[in-house]
Amino acid sequence: MDTQAVKHAVQHSGRYNRKGFESPTKRAKALGDSYQSDLIGSIRENDFSFEEGRLKIKLAKSFGFCWGVERAVAMAYETRRHYPNEGIWMTNEIIHNPSVNNHLNRMNVKIISTKNGIKDFSSVSKGDVVILPAFGATVQEMQLLHEKKCQIIDTTCPWVSKVWHTVEKHKKHTFTSIIHGKYKHEETLATRSFAGDYLVVFDLAEAEYVSNYIKGNGDKNKFMNKFAKACSNGFDPDIHLERLGVANQTTMLKSETEAIGKLFEKTLLTKYGPAKINDHFLAFNTICDATEERQDAMFSLVDEDLDILVVIGGFNSSNTTHLQEIAITNNIESFHIDISDRISVENNSICHKPLESELILKKNFIPDGEVKVGITSGASTPDKVVADVIEKLIAITK
């Protein structure tokens, strides 16, 4: 598929909007009324610290809504105001946050349903309005909506678009895209649709597996079985691992993406030599600034003398789970929750989700005596949700 041609047709159809409908001032006010918090504002002004009674709280110095998320959410709300009577759909959750998505659902903004893991666009009619979420949509979905003559509101984060441009450059120069990401994640699905030949690696361990194959230490059948769902059609590791470009899902762990890039550069440098490395390896920086800032702030937060750490964000939010990983790596007792209702003041308990696990209940999670709690949140989490969590911690320690 000529992805550039599809994008050009969609964007010049007269039914495409990437800017929204309202002024930045009105947009900021509407979002502030719904999701900002005076309590969080005062904690920010107090060096991200808060004390009351035996409770001490330290907030990460970068957390919560990023610019791309703010823009996407605001555009979704103003789309309903601009189209008060039309059917409005989203190709997926606007962001990975239950409170935001529930709010949009109450505004009768519907998420396109899936059948057997495949999106069902049959309910979308000509003239309906369809919102593309912050992490984008596949080029096939864009083409389908264009053919249905839908009004398309594109809230895709510019950082995600930057990754798409990167893999299209790989394709143009016949490089295979090595995409650091989760192969079933919506953002990676969209990125894959813009790529030519590609291979998705989840982590450094998978990248090392691929590197070993490049070095001649692997079995082709085992390789293909391992990556059967994470590679392009017709992928042949003996052919498509000779010229590589690296890109990433923007919410992955920055340090791991960098390590994967260096690993493949070193592998190809060893195999083909310095004189030919530019013929076999391309690297572009596609790490999101906001993701990087939140991860850096988390590394600083875990250096504090904390008793426990609470990570707030959607359970399907990739950037939030990576913040949780940082806490675990630093041996700090941590709890990942998506909403404040996971905390019971009466029972001093928290229903939280450990990595790669179902929800579990932790009783007496706030210890006796003075307690210092670190708090951070993913890029899809409003300040108000963080404030609600803090209010519950205050109530427990009283």
N, C-alpha and C positions, 0 to 999 in steps of 0.2 A: 504494500500500500504506500502511496505517495503521501506521507504524513504532512509535508509542507503544503501540498495542494489542498488537502482536506482542511487544514487550519486556515488557509487563505480563503477558501470558500465560505467557511463558517463565519470568520471575522468580518467579511465584506458582504454579508448577506442582508444587512439592514435589520436583522433580528438578533443581534449579538451586542451584549453590553458588559464591559469589564470595569467601568468607572463608577457604577451605581447611579443613584438618582438625587442625592441630597448633598448639601454643602458639608465640608469637613466639620464645621462648628456644630451643625444640627446633628450630624452623625455621632460626634463625640458626646454630646449631651444625652442623646437617646441611650447610648451604651452605658454612660455613667449612671444614669438613673436606675438602670437594671442591675448593674454588676459591680460598681465600685463601692468602696466601704470607707467610712470616716475612720474607723478603728485601724484599718490597714494603713491608711494615710498617715495617721499619727505615729504608728510603729516605724514606718519608713523614716519619718522625720527624727525619730529617737534612735538613730543608728541601727535600725532593724531589730531593736530590743524592746522587751516588755516585761515588767515585773508586777506581780500582785500577790501578796501573801507569800506562800511558800513556792509559788509558781514563777519560773523564769522561762521566757520564750526568746529564742533567737531565730529570726527569719533569714533565709538565704537572701543575699543582696540582689539577686535576679531570680524572679519566679513569676509564675502565672502568665496571663495573656501576653502574647507577643503581638507585634504590629500586624502580621499576616492574619492571625486569628481574629483580632479586633476588626480588621477590615472585612473579613468574610462574614462574621456574625452580624455586623452593622448592615452590610449589603443585603443579607437575607431578610432582616427586619424591614428595611426600607423598601425591599421588593414587594412585600405584602402591602405596605402602605401605598405604594405606587399602583399596584394591581389589586384593589380591594375585593374584586368579585371573580377574578380568573382562577382557574385551577393552577396551583403552584406545587411543583415537585422538586425533590432533591435526588440526585443520583446516588447519594449516600448521606450519612450523618454529616452535617455541615462542619463539625469538629468532633473530636472524641470527648464529649462532656455531656453527661446525662441531663443536667439541669437546663443547659442551652437547648438541646434537642427536644426535650419535653416542652419547653416554652414555645418553640416553633411548631410543635405538633398541636398545641392548644390554639395556635393561630391558623390552623388548618393548612400548614405546609407539610406535605406528605413525603415520606421517603419511598422511592420506587422499590417495590417488593422483589423478592427473589424466589425462584423455584428451582430446587435441586442445585443450589449454588449459582444459578444464572439469573441475572436481572430480567424482570418481565416488564417490558415497556408497552405492553398492549393497552394499559389503562391511560397512557399518555396520548392526548389528542392534538390535532392541528390547532395551533393558537395557544396551547397551554404554555405556561412559563416553567422553565426547568433551571434550577440552580446547580451549578457545578461547585462542589465543596472546596475547602481550602487546600486539600491534597490532590485536587484535580480529578479528571475523568479520562477514560481511555479514548484514543482517537477514534475507535470504532463507535463508541457511545456518542461522541460529538457528531460523527457523520450521520448516525441514525436520527438524532434529534434535528439535525439540519434538514434531512429528507422529510421529516414529519412537519417541517416548517414551524417548529417551536420557537418561542422567545427564549434565548439562552442568556442567563446571567452568570458570568464566569468570575468566581471568587478565588480561583487558584492562586496560591501564594507565589509571588515572583521568584522565591528561592526554588520552589518546585519546578517552575517553568525553566529556570536556569539549568536544572538537571536534564530536562527534556532537550534543551538546546545542545547540551554536552553529548548526549547519546546520539543525537542526530549528526553531530560532527564525527563521532566514531563511525557511524554508518556511512557517511559521505566518503570517508577515507579508508573504508573497508577494515576497520578495527572492530574486534569483538568487544562489546561492553561488559565489563565485570561490574555488576551492581551489588554493592554492599547493602543488604536489606532483607526484609521478610518477604518471601516470594508471593504470599497471599495478601499482603497489606495493600490497601487501596492505592496508596501513593506509588508503590513499586509496580503494581499492575498497570497503572497509567504510564509510568516510565518505560516499562517493557514494551508497551504498545507503540512507542515512538522510536524504539531501538531497531537495529537490524539484527545481527547475530548477538546474542547475549547469554550470560550465565549469572544467576543470582547466588551469592554466597552470604550465608547468615552471619558468620563470625570468622574470627581469625583461624580457628581450627579448620573450618571448611576451606578457607583460602589456602592454608598449608597443604591440605589434601590435593587441591588443584595444582599448587606449586610442585608438589612431588610428582604429579603426573607429567607435568611439563618437563621435569628432569628425567623422565623415563622410568619412574618407579610407580607403576600403576597398572591396573587391569581395566581395559576399556569397558567391558560389560558391567563391572562393578561401578565404574565411574558413572555410566549412563543410568544405572538403576538408582544411584544415589541422587542424581540431579535431574531425574526424569521430568519432574514438575517445575523445575527451576531454570529451564533453558529454552532457547528458541527452537522452532520447528527445523528439523534437519540438522541439528547441532552435531558436529563431529569433533571430539576433543583433539584428534590428530591433525585437524585442519584449522579449527577455530580458536586454538590457544597459542597461535604463533604471533598474532598482532593484537595487543590488548590495550583497552582504555578503561580507566577506573571512574566510576560514578557511585553515588550512594543515595539511599533513602535519607531525606534531610534530617530525620529525627534519630538516626543511629548515633552510637557513641563516637564522638569525634576522634578520640585517641585510637580507637580500633580501626576506623576508616583510614586514618593516616598510616597505621601499621600495615594494613592490607595493601595500600598503595606502594609502600616501601618494599614489602615482601615481593610483589610481582615485578617491580622495577629491578630489584636485585636478582631475581630468578632469571629474567630475560637478559639482563646485563651479563650474567654468567654464561648463559647459553649462546648468545649471539655476539657478545663483545661490545666495548664502548663505541666503536665506530658505527655500529648498526643499531644502537639502542633506540634512536629516534624513529627507525622503521618498524619497531616492534612494541613500543610503549608510549602511551599518551596519558597525561594526568592533568586534570582540571580540578580546582578547588570548588566542590559543590556542597560544602558543609554550611548549614544555615547559621547565620550570626546569632540568632536568638537561642537556638539549641546549644551552640557553643558557650554562650554567656551563662545559661542556666546550669550547664554541666560544670563550668569553671566555678560558679558560685557554690555549687554543691560540694566540690572538692574543698573549698574554703570552709564551708559549714561543718563538714565532718572533722575538721581540725579543732573545732570547739570542744570543750569538755561537756559533752551531752550525756544525759541519762538514756533518753530515747529520741527517736526521730520519726516524724509523721510526714509521709509523702502523699500529696493529694492530687488526684487526677483520674481520668477515665481508665478503667481496667484494660481497655483495648487501645490505650494511648501509648505509642512506642516511646516517645520522648520521656513520659513519666516513668515507665518501667526501667529505663536506663538510669534515671535518677535513683531509683530504688537499688539498682545494681551497685551504684557507688557506695551507698550506705552499707550494703552487705559486705562488699569488698573490704570496707574499713571496720568490720566487726562491731557495728553499732546496731542495737536492737531497733528495728524499724517496722513501720506499719503503713501499708499502702491502702488508702481508702479513696472512694470516689465522691462521696457526699458526707455531710456532717451527721446524717442520720445513722451512720455506721457506729457512732459513739453513743453509749448509754450513760447518762449522768448518774442515774439511780444505782446502777450496778457497777460503775467504774469499769466498763468493759468496752471492747472495740472489736468489731467484725471486720477483719482485714484480709487482704489477698497476698500471701507470699508469692514469690516468683514461681511460675510453673506449677501452681497449686490452686485448689478451690478455696472459697472463703472459709476462714476459720474464726472462732470466737476466742478472744483472749480476755480472761477475767483479771480484775485488779491490775490493769495495764499501767496506771499511774501509781508509782510506788509511794510509800509513806515518806514524810519529811520533805525537805527542800528538793525540788526536782527541776531539772533544766531540759526543756524540750526544744529540739530543732524542728523547724517546719519549712517545707518547700512545696511547690506545686508545679505541675506540668504546664506547658504553653497553652493548653485549652481550658485552664481553670480560672474562673472569675475570682476577683478579690473577695467578693461577698461570700463565696463558699469557704475560702480560707478564714475569713472573719467568723463565720458560723462555727467552724472547728475550734477556733481559739476561745470563743464564748463558752463552749462546752467544757474545754479544759479548765477554764476559770471556775465554772460551776462545780466541777469535780473536786478541785483543790480547796474550795471553800468548805 
